[in-house]
């Protein structure tokens, strides 16, 4: 009897593990399938803006951009929630310029502020030239979530304030709004997954209820904290506090993104089966004065590589006939056999697993 009980427990555990793995694979697959067309939409927006002068058309483009980024953020939230749940979310620390990196996210909200007629105040308190060491991708993810909520929950005479400062080895980021506010008794629940301060909030404003929960967990993973001060009818203030070390990198003479003109010279092979992505990559490379050859799968990539040398190969992962991983391996074998230098091969893929990594 005891043996049967232990065997049943073992089978139940194996079934649970298999079910969890199946769910992870499903989330990864869905992330890839949704991100592929969505990244194409977002990718075309930048070159399209450069080619459109009509003010009304530009407003439509900004609306498409904002809606697409919101959808992409929801997808990221769902995938990150699964990563956090399975303890697979890691922190990747690098030196970054506070002003430059955070400002790139803040710029995304300028069109939203203009559309809502909102006053959007940005304050960098003596850290415009500061370099810190941390995971700027995750920090910007938190900032994006906080600003998204601030604009979403502020409806009349909207005023949003963003403040960033560095004091005693801590980066402080505060996002203040004059929105609906949160009752004191419900302020703790806003950091719980799938919960918002009021059920009517979801009906009125939308959202998954994951943004603040993920942001809070990300802050804790990075050794920090996310807190809220709020009053109903007055507004809310979310404060992110992160322990970050100062980097010794100099941050002077940093050019803004729109000041930089990129012009390169070289031969590029693009290995991509999606026709829309092929057109997008061709347009983006053309804007940098680069011509490219297109291969529809790994087999065509091998054929092209055998005929011509390339300075760079952009390789998709999931393709018919031969995928990117196999093509990558075969190209390396060819280089080894012929005594050639290794060609830089960069993964260009929307395929990201629950562990946050692709297979390249």
Buried (B, 14 or more C-beta within 10 A) or exposed (E): EEEEEEEEEEEEEEEEEEEBEEEBEEBBEEBBEBBBBBBBBBBBBBBBEEEEEEEEEBEEBBEBBBEBBBBBBBBBBBBBBBBBBEEBBEEEBEBBBBBBBBBEBBEBBEBBBEEBEBEBEBEBEEBBBBBBBBBBEBBBBBBBBBBBBBBBBBEEEBBBBBBBBBEEEBBBBBBBBBBBBBEEEBBEBBBEBEBBBBEEBBEBBEBBBBBBBBBBBBBEBBEBBBBBBBEEEEBBBBBBBBEBEEBEEEBEEEEEEEEEEEEEEEBBBBBBBBEBBBBBBBBBBEBEEBEBBBBBBBBBBBEBBEEEEBEBBBBBBBBEEBBBBBBBEBBBEBBEEEEEEEBEBEBBBBBBBBBEEBEB
